[in-house]
Amino acid sequence: TTTLSRAAAPAAHAGADSVLANEDLLLLIIHHCIGADALRTYSTAVTNPTRASLRSVSPLLRRLIDDAVTSYSDSMRRGYGGGFVTAAMFMEQDDADGYRRANQAARAVKLFGQLRSLSVEFLNGAAVHRLLEAPLGGLTTLALPRGASTTLPLPRSWALRELDLSGCGQLSDRGLEGAALPSLERLRVTMNAKLSCPVLTSMPKLRVATLSVCSHLLDAAVTALCDGAPLLEELTLWRCASLRAPRIKGAELRLVNLCENALIDDEGAGRIGGACPKLQRLFLAGCAAVTSPLPNGGAHIAELDLANADGLTDGGLSAACAGAPALERLDISGCSLICQPEWLGGARLRSLRASGCDAIADDAITACCARSPGLTNLTLPLCAALRSPRIGTPALTELNLCGCAALTDAAVEHACHASPQLARLAVAHCNALVAPNLRGAAPRKIDLSHCALLTEPAVGGDRLEELSVAGCAALSDAALEAACVDAPHLVKLAIDGCAQLRCPGLRSPSVQVLCCRDVSDDLLAAVTLETFPALKKLKS
């Protein structure tokens, strides 16, 4: 900036004029001084003194900088310390302020000739209409989040591809209909309690639609949207409390999200698989009335989220797994009725999450592992009925059994020995564990913390890098000393809260991080540079 300023001065060197007239050279200087990302984006919340200085050097430099801007953003965070602006703060703004900001955005549209994306938050109705008077026809993306306008009459001639109306709670059915341009490819409307049945029947290019937290949205509106958007690929209807059985269909639909819609039942969810032949991801978490999510199967479904679907039954889950041969990720966390489904898992299943499934039986998990050789991640915390499941697959890398209070030593031993790729084992708060033998088969990370009866675990091996036995009040000195000796590559050890330990023979040539809060003075005295020569961090 200093060099260019001097070049513009009368006393500058002879080549100054040629430098300031060379567009290619100036563009290199601009990108170097400002950076490509900062050059493309103009934000009212960010002060950029370098941009301002360079614009003042010459008219050509000013034009090059302005022509490089493709995105304008006014998040209204200026004046609030850069923090998040709440709705209450917005209500404090007067109409004149919103009109001023709309005028500023309108001027930006004229100034930045290559502008393609415009985002202005918290505009009321008058300010929105002022903004729409500007020549916005060249935009491809328009975002007016958290606005207070009831209508949004966008010219049908615009070639807008993306429209974001997040948090526009005053927008009416007719207002949304006026904004639903046939050129739109992405539409997002959230947190609106006034929308009920907007007729969105002419959106031939729409690919992604989000209508979330619209509490009064009716089935008919969703049906009309699906009918009018033949290219729709993703549909998100999260927390639309009035939806019951919308007719969701689409030849190109790959993702449907109906999470936390308590009234959605088998009629609404059950026909989705058959009506969406390319469906790959179906989210029904929190849909308490769904008992059988895929009665007609889903040939291409790779991800199925049924977490906290309280009504899900063994039969419904079995039908879903059997009818989805491509299933890779399944979440049934919190489904308290699941006990012993006839079919769980599949040849392509890679991840199963069943946290808090209190009734799920050993045989169900054993059968799932046998049916799912490619399973890599198994998450089963707080499954109170699990005692001796035979867990293990050739591909399993992560296993979480925390809080399974009845889990036996033999079950943990089998899981480690039957899973040669296991990298992380978490069995914290498994209060029935006493002396599991994990020596030689140990993964890289083991969490045995807060196991109340754990006394003599046999832990070690060349792979073990992290071990936590924090809060194990019954752990013996000999077991901990042996673990350190048998794990030559142990890097991190956590023994916080094991006040009973004395461990006069505790030593490790490899431990770099030792967590030992609330332990005895005798144990702390055993930790020296001689016994822990690699120690870098002591947390005591």
Stockholm file with secondary structure:
# STOCKHOLM 1.0

chainA/1-540         TTTLSRAAAPAAHAGADSVLANEDLLLLIIHHCIGADALRTYSTAVTNPTRASLRSVSPLLRRLIDDAVTSYSDSMRRGYGGGFVTAAMFMEQDDADGYRRANQAARAVKLFGQLRSLSVEFLNGAAVHRLLEAPLGGLTTLALPRGASTTLPLPRSWALRELDLSGCGQLSDRGLEGAALPSLERLRVTMNAKLSCPVLTSMPKLRVATLSVCSHLLDAAVTALCDGAPLLEELTLWRCASLRAPRIKGAELRLVNLCENALIDDEGAGRIGGACPKLQRLFLAGCAAVTSPLPNGGAHIAELDLANADGLTDGGLSAACAGAPALERLDISGCSLICQPEWLGGARLRSLRASGCDAIADDAITACCARSPGLTNLTLPLCAALRSPRIGTPALTELNLCGCAALTDAAVEHACHASPQLARLAVAHCNALVAPNLRGAAPRKIDLSHCALLTEPAVGGDRLEELSVAGCAALSDAALEAACVDAPHLVKLAIDGCAQLRCPGLRSPSVQVLCCRDVSDDLLAAVTLETFPALKKLKS
#=GR chainA/1-540 SS CHHHHHHHSTTSCTTHHHHHHCHHHHHHHHHHHHCHHHHHEEETTSCCHHHHHHHTTCHHHHHHHHHHCCEEEECSCTTTTTCCCCHHHHHHSCHHHHHHHHHHHHHHHHHCTTCCEEEECSCCHHHHHHHHTSCCTTCSEEECTTCCCSCCCCCTTCCCCEEEEETCTTCCHHHHHHHCCTTCSEEEEESCSSCSCCCCCCCTTCCEEEEESCTTCCHHHHHHHHHHCTTCCEEECTTCTTCSCCCCCCSSCCEEECTTCTTCBHHHHHTHHHHCTTCCEEECTTCTBCSCSCTTCCTTCCEEECTTCTTCCHHHHHHHHHTCTTCCEEECTTCTTCSCCSCCCCTTCCEEECTTCTTCCHHHHHHHHHHCTTCCEEECTTCTTCSSCCCCCTTCCEEECTTCTTCCHHHHHHHHHTCTTCCEEECTTCTTCSCCBCTTTCCSEEECTTCTTCCCCBCCCTTCCEEECTTCTTCCHHHHHHHHHHCTTCCEEECTTCTTCCCTTCCCSSCCEEECTTCCHHHHHHCCTTTCTTCCEEEC
#=GC SS_cons         CHHHHHHHSTTSCTTHHHHHHCHHHHHHHHHHHHCHHHHHEEETTSCCHHHHHHHTTCHHHHHHHHHHCCEEEECSCTTTTTCCCCHHHHHHSCHHHHHHHHHHHHHHHHHCTTCCEEEECSCCHHHHHHHHTSCCTTCSEEECTTCCCSCCCCCTTCCCCEEEEETCTTCCHHHHHHHCCTTCSEEEEESCSSCSCCCCCCCTTCCEEEEESCTTCCHHHHHHHHHHCTTCCEEECTTCTTCSCCCCCCSSCCEEECTTCTTCBHHHHHTHHHHCTTCCEEECTTCTBCSCSCTTCCTTCCEEECTTCTTCCHHHHHHHHHTCTTCCEEECTTCTTCSCCSCCCCTTCCEEECTTCTTCCHHHHHHHHHHCTTCCEEECTTCTTCSSCCCCCTTCCEEECTTCTTCCHHHHHHHHHTCTTCCEEECTTCTTCSCCBCTTTCCSEEECTTCTTCCCCBCCCTTCCEEECTTCTTCCHHHHHHHHHHCTTCCEEECTTCTTCCCTTCCCSSCCEEECTTCCHHHHHHCCTTTCTTCCEEEC
//
